[in-house]
Amino acid sequence: MSGGRKKAMETLRGNICRCGWCAPLFLLFAALVPQTARALPSFARQTGLPCATCHILAFGPALTPYGQQFKLNAYVQGNGQAPLLPLSGMLVGSLTNTQKGQDGGAAPHYASNDNLALDQASAFYGGRIADHVGAFVQVTYSGVPRRIHWDQTDIRFADHGHIGDMPLVYGLSLNNNPTVQDLWNSTPGWSFPYQSSSLAPTPAAAPLLEGALAQNVYGLTAYTMIDRTLYLEGGAYRSPAQRVLSLFGADPGGGSPVRGFAPYWRVTLQHLFKSIYASVGTFGLVARLTPGGNAAAGTDHYIDLGADTTFQWQIDASSALHGNATFLHESQRLQASEGPSTANGAANHLETTRINLTYAWRQTLAAELGWFAVNGSTDTALYAPAPVSGSANGSPASRGFIYQAEYIPFGKGGPYARTWLNLRMALQYTQYLQFNGGVRNYDGSGRDAADN
């Protein structure tokens, strides 16, 4: 493994990389529920490289610079034994406990606390389609809502060129979730924590880019990486017809389709300094939504502006320190939603800050710490009192820490890395210092932030 990782890093410094995005079929325990897919055995078979070549951990999803290049180049590189049909599978299970149970059950068919769940069973198509075209396509059975649906999808075209003496990669991404095509683990599509429980309460408010549009839109973006330093991307998203969403099993709660097109952009500067990699960037989205699909009521306008940075320090051949920081500001003009039962005022704002640090030892054990904060306009209609999920004072403010430990025994080469199996076992604890605007009795029904 060490030799393969060293060779990969040397190749990255010398030219545009030919990498292997790899990994797993996995089972995850202890309060973890998936938000996104990870990496695939079909990628590992195609490249002939162990998972640790392209991931901070031998499981993923956090990518090394070498792994980023594989995704940038449309998932097509490789000299391994690519399967005729690059199919993979994944199972995820969890046990979720909160300090205080939820009256009536954490979800339909679940108890108020201490819930064991089969959270996800997924099938993937992942790998080369043609010389310049590759795909990451996921179909998922979600065990908590008990439905089958299309999940993360990223179909790419990529090619190489030059601007004078500067090499560049350029391409297109057809995808169904803004930021799922991103190369960095600081943007919402792949951000820490890579899993979290859907059976534990979560803050009421989040910007559109933090998952509100996921699998409810489709978009085409064009991108380029210039001289392995400057990344530029731009495109737009729109909502499919409701019958199409129903056919794909999309979340029936996604009832505010995008009106017209929603422009998206991404700009990043990156550099590799021997054993340290760093990037800084910005991204954003402008969207008009039609609440309830009622075009006659008008639209709500959203502008999301984000800034992010990431670094990776390769301490030695098998250990690394990895950090991300993201700030996302959303301006809202809720003309269609303004009213006593929906929103008190048309002008609102929302902000999220997320910082995380991961230490990975020998690509096998990891200790991770995350900080998050949500702040925004007070609105007693948007954030109304309600047991568990509501806010007694109309504030969306939430903040806290996430502590996580992981064990990943495979994916580093050797007899247990035959490109068909990987395993992640993890324990995660979320500590809420504030929840939906309060510390004590935040929901107006006697529940405290620490109860979650």
N, C-alpha and C positions, 0 to 999 in steps of 0.2 A: 504494500500500500504506500509506504513512504516513498519508494522509488517512483511509482506512478504519479504521485502528487507532485514530487519535485520536477519530474519531466514535464508535467502539464504546466506548471508555473513558468518554467523556462520557455516553453513554446509560446505562452501568452505574452511574455515580454518581447519576444522576437518578431511576432507577426500576429495576424488575426487568427484566433484560436480555432482548433478543431476539437471540441470537447464532448463529454458525455454527460447528459442529464440523466440521472439514473433513478434507481431505488424502487419503491416497495409495494409489497402486499403486507399490510401491518394490522396489528391489533393493539388498541390503545385503551389503557385502563385509568381509573381514578379521576373522575370529574372532568373528563375531556370529551367534547363533542366537536365534530369537524365543521369548519366553515368553508374550507376549500380542499381541493385535492392536493396531493403532494407531488411526488415524482414517480416514475414508472419503471417496472422491470423491463418493458420493451425498449426503453431508452438505453438501459444498461446492456442489453443483448445487442442492440444496434452498434454501440460504440466499443464494446469489449472492455470498458473501464469500470472499476468499482465505484460505488456511490460516493465514497469519500473524496474522489477526485473533484467532484463538482458541487459538493455541499459542505457547509460549515460543520454539520454533523453528518454522520454516515447515512442518515435517513432523509434529511431535507426538512422543509423546503428551502431554507436559506441558502442562496447560491454563492459560491466562490466566484472571483472574476472569470475563471475558466468556464464555470457552469453558465454564467451570464452569456458568454459567447455562443454556446450551443443554442440557447433560446433565441438570441439575436439572429442567428443564422438559420432560423426556421426549422430547428429540430432535425436537420438532415445529415449532419456529419456522422461519421462512424466507419470503423473497419472491423466491427464484430460480426457475429452471425445474426443479422436482422431477420426476424420472423416474417413469413409471408404475410400474415395479418398481425400487426403489432398490437395485440390485445393484452390487457392486464386487469387485475381485480384488486379490491381493497375491502376489508371489513374493519369497522371501528366500534368498540364497545366502551361503556363508561359506568362508573358509580359516582353519583352526585349526592353530596350532603351539604345542607346549609345550616347555619346556627339555629335558625328557627324554621319550622315547616311552613308550608303555604296551605292555608285552609281551602278545602275543595280539591286539592291535588296540584302538583307542579305543572301538569298538563293533562288533557283527557287521557284516561286509562293509566295514570300514574298516581302514586301515593303522594302525601304531602311532603315527604322527605325520604332520604336514603333510597334513591331510585337507581336500579340497575337497568341499563338499556342497551339494546343493539341500535346504535345511533345511525349507522350508515353502512350500506352495501353498494359499492360502486363498480362499474365496468368502464374501461377506458380504451380508446384508440389513441396511441401515442407513438409518433415516429414519422419517418420519411414517407411521403406519398409519391413524390417525383424528385428530380435533381435539385430543384429550388423550392419545393413546396413540402411542408410538414404540418403536423397537427397535434394538438392536445385536446381531446374531446371526452367529456365525462357524462355518463348517465348514472343517476343515483336513486336508490331507494332510501328515503329518510325515515328512520324508525319512529321518531317522536310524532310527527304529523301523519305518518303512515301513508306516504304517497311516493310515486315514481315520477321523476322529472329530469329534464336536461339540466346539467350543472355547468361547471366552468368549461368554456370552449374558447380555443385560440387557434385559428387556422392561419398559417403564415406563408408568404412568399418572400424570399430574400436573395440578393445577389451582391456582387462586389464591383467596385469601380475605383476611380481615382479623381481627385481634384489636384492637378499638378502632381507633386510628389506625395501627396497625402492620400493614404488608402481610406476607403469608406465602405461601409455596408449599408445597403438601402433595402427597404422592403415594405410589405403591407401586412396588416393584421386584421382579420375578420373575427370579432369576439363578442361576447355577450355580457361583459361586466367591465366598466371603465376601471383601469389599473390592473386587470388580470393579466394583461400582456406585458406589464412592466417588469424590468430586469432586477429591480431593487426591492428589498424586503422592508422598506420604509413606507411604501404607499399601501392603501387599505387592502388591496386584493390579496396580498401575501404577508400582512403585517403580524407582529407578535401581539397576543399569543396566537399561534397558528391553529389552535383549537381552543374552544371554550364551551362551557355547558349551556345547552339550550333548555335545561330544566331548572336552572337557577335564575333568579331575577336579574335583569340588567337595566342600566339607565334608560330612561324613556326617550332621550333625544340623541340624535346623531346626524351629521350632515349627509347629503345625498350620496357623496362619494364613498361613504363608509357602509356600502352594501344595499342602500335603498333601491338602486336600479339593477342590482345583480340578477341576471337571468330574466329580467323583464324588458330588456332592450337588446338591440343588436347594433353594431357599429363597425365602421371601416376606418382605420387610421393608417397613415403613411409615416415611415420613420427612416432615420439615417443616423449612423454613428460615424463621425468624421475623425480621422486620425486617432482612433481608439480613445478619444478624449471628450468630444462634444456630441451629445445625443439630442436629437430634435425629433419631435413627433407631433402630429396634428391630425384631426379627423372629426367625426361627428357620430352621434347615436340617435336612434329613434325607436319608438315602441312598435312592435308588431301588432297586427289586429288581434283582438281578444280571442277569436277562435283559434288563431295560431298559438297563442300562449297556452290556451287550454289543451291543445293537441300536445304541446311539449310538457304539460304538467307544471307550468309555472305557478308560483305562489298566488293563490286567488286573492290574497290580501293586497297585492300590488295593483290597487285600483285607481292610480293617478297616472295615466299614460303621458308620455312626453308629447307636447304639441310641436309638430314640425321636427326640426333637428336640434340636437344639443351639442354644440361644439366642445371639443376636448383638446387639451394641449399638454405637452411635457417637454421640459428642457433640463438637461443634466450635464454637469462637468465631472469627469472622473480622472483619477491618476493612480498608478501603481508604483509605489516606492519600495523596491525590493520586497520586504516582508510586510509592508503596510499598504493597504488599499483604502482610498477615500473617495467620496463623491458628495456633491451638493447640488440640489436641484429645486425646481418648482413645477407645479402641475395645477390644472384647474378645469372647471366645467361650468358652462352656462346652460340653464335648462328652464323651460316653461312647462309646467305640469297642469293637467286638467283634472281637478279633484273629482273622483267618482266617474270620470269619463264624460262629464256633462259639459260639453263645449259651450253651451249657452251661458253658463255661469262665469265664463272667462278663465283666466289662467293665473297660477301663482308662479312668480319668477324667483329663481335661485341662482346665485353666483358663488361657486366654491373656489377658493384660492388656497393653495397649499405650498409649504416649503419643507424640504426634508434634507437630511444628511445621513450618511452611513460610513462606517469604517470597519476594517477587518485587519487584525494584527495576527499574522501567522507566526506564533511563538516558536514552534519547531515543526518538524515534519508532520506531526499528528495532533497538535493542540493549537487552539486559536481563541482570540477574544474578538467579539463581534458586537457592534452597537448600532442602533438606529435612533433617530429623533425626527418627529413629524409635527408640524403645526398646520391646522386646517381651519380656515375662517369661512363661514357661510353667511352671505347676506340674503335676506328673504323679503320679498314683496308679495304679501299674501292677499292680493285683491280678491281672488275668488273665494278664499276661505274665511275672510274677515266676517265675523258675526258672533253673536253671544254664545253659540254652541261649538264654534270651531276655533276662532282666533280673535282676541280682543283688539289687536291692532294689525295694520297691514305691514308695517316695517318691523322686522325682527332680525336678530343675528344669533349665530351659534358658533362656538369655537371648541376645538378639541386639541389637546396636546398629548403626545405619546412618546415616551422614551423607554428604551429597553437595552439591556446589556446581557450578553451570553458568554460564558466561559465553557469551552468544549475541551475535554481532556481525552486525548487519544481517540477522538472521533467516537467515543463510546459513552462517556458520562458528561452531563451538562448541568450547570447551575445557571439559572436565569432570573433576572429581576426586571420588572417593568413598572413604570409610573404612568398614570393616565389622569386627565382632568377634562371635564366638560363644563363649559360656562355658556351663558346666553341670556337673552331677554326674558324677563318675567312675564308670563302670560297665563292667567288662570283658566283660560279656555283650552289652549294647546296642551297645558300640563295641569289637568284638573285633579282634584282629590279622588283617590280610588284605592281600595285595599291592595297592598303590595306594589302595584305598578304606577300609582299616582303620585301627585305632589300636593302637599297641604298648602304651600305658599305660591304655587305656580312657577317655581324656578326649576330649570333643568340641571342645575349645578350638581355634579358628581365628581368624586376624585378618590384615588386609592392606589394600592400597590398590588402587583401580581408576582407571586413567588412560584417558581417551577423547577422541578428536578426531573431529568430524563435519563433513561438507560436504553442504549441502542446496541445490541450485541453483534449485529451482522453488518454487511455492507462495506467491509474494509479489505476485501480480498481474502484468499484462503479457501478452505474447503466448504465454508458455510455461505459463500457468496457466489452462487451459481446463477445469478441474475433472475431468480424467480421468487425469492423470499426475502423479506426484511421485517423487522419487528421494532416497535417503539412502546415502551412502558413509561408512563409519566404520572407525576403527582403535582397538582396545581392548587394553589390557595389564593383566593382573591380577598383582599382586605379593603373594605369600603370605609373611608373616613367621612364621606358625605354621599348621600344618595338622593337624587331627585329633589335637591334643594334643602335637605335637612340632615341632621345627625340623630336627633330623637324625634319619634313620631313623625317621620317625614311624609307619610302618606295620609295622615289625618285619621288613621284607624289603629294607631298604637304600635306600628312597626318601626324599628330603628334601623339605621344604615348597617350597623354591625350584624343584624339578623340575616343579612344576605351574603 
